């Protein structure tokens, strides 16, 4: 449809219609679907930060001896 960078008005309208149809067929993910994905939760990050703080404290103790 696109030849040498030129599109007729009718072809542009057809492209717009096709893109609109495709875009309207995309449904955003729901919160329930996102919750099922293996992302780290706030509690997971907080637990990791606590472990890192404990390791850093032990490292500081070892280095200060």
C-alpha positions in Angstrom: 0.0 0.0 0.0 2.8 2.4 0.8 5.0 3.0 -2.2 7.9 5.4 -2.2 6.6 7.1 1.0 3.3 8.2 -0.6 -0.1 7.1 0.5 -3.3 8.2 -1.1 -6.1 9.6 1.1 -8.2 6.5 0.7 -5.2 4.2 1.6 -4.5 6.4 4.6 -8.1 6.0 5.8 -7.9 2.2 5.3 -4.7 2.1 7.3 -6.3 4.2 10.1 -9.3 1.9 10.2 -7.1 -1.2 10.4 -4.9 0.3 13.1 -8.0 1.4 15.1 -9.5 -2.1 14.8 -6.2 -3.7 16.0 -5.8 -1.3 18.8 -9.4 -1.8 20.0 -8.8 -5.5 20.1 -6.0 -5.1 22.7 -7.3 -5.5 26.3 -5.2 -4.2 29.1 -4.2 -6.7 31.8 -6.4 -6.7 35.0 -5.0 -6.5 38.5 -5.7 -10.2 39.1 -3.7 -11.1 36.0 -0.8 -8.9 37.1 -0.9 -10.4 40.6 -0.3 -13.8 39.1 2.9 -12.7 37.3 6.1 -13.5 39.1 7.0 -9.9 40.0 8.6 -9.1 43.4 6.1 -7.7 45.8 6.8 -4.9 48.3 7.1 -7.4 51.1 9.7 -9.4 49.1 11.8 -6.3 48.5 11.6 -5.3 52.1 12.7 -8.8 53.2 15.7 -8.6 50.8 16.6 -5.1 52.1 16.6 -6.4 55.7 18.9 -9.3 54.7 21.2 -6.9 52.9 21.3 -4.7 55.9 22.2 -7.6 58.2 25.0 -8.7 55.8 26.3 -5.2 55.6 26.4 -4.9 59.4 28.3 -8.2 59.6 30.7 -7.0 56.9 31.3 -3.8 58.8 32.0 -5.7 62.0 34.5 -7.9 60.2 36.2 -5.0 58.5 36.5 -3.0 61.7 38.4 -5.7 63.5 
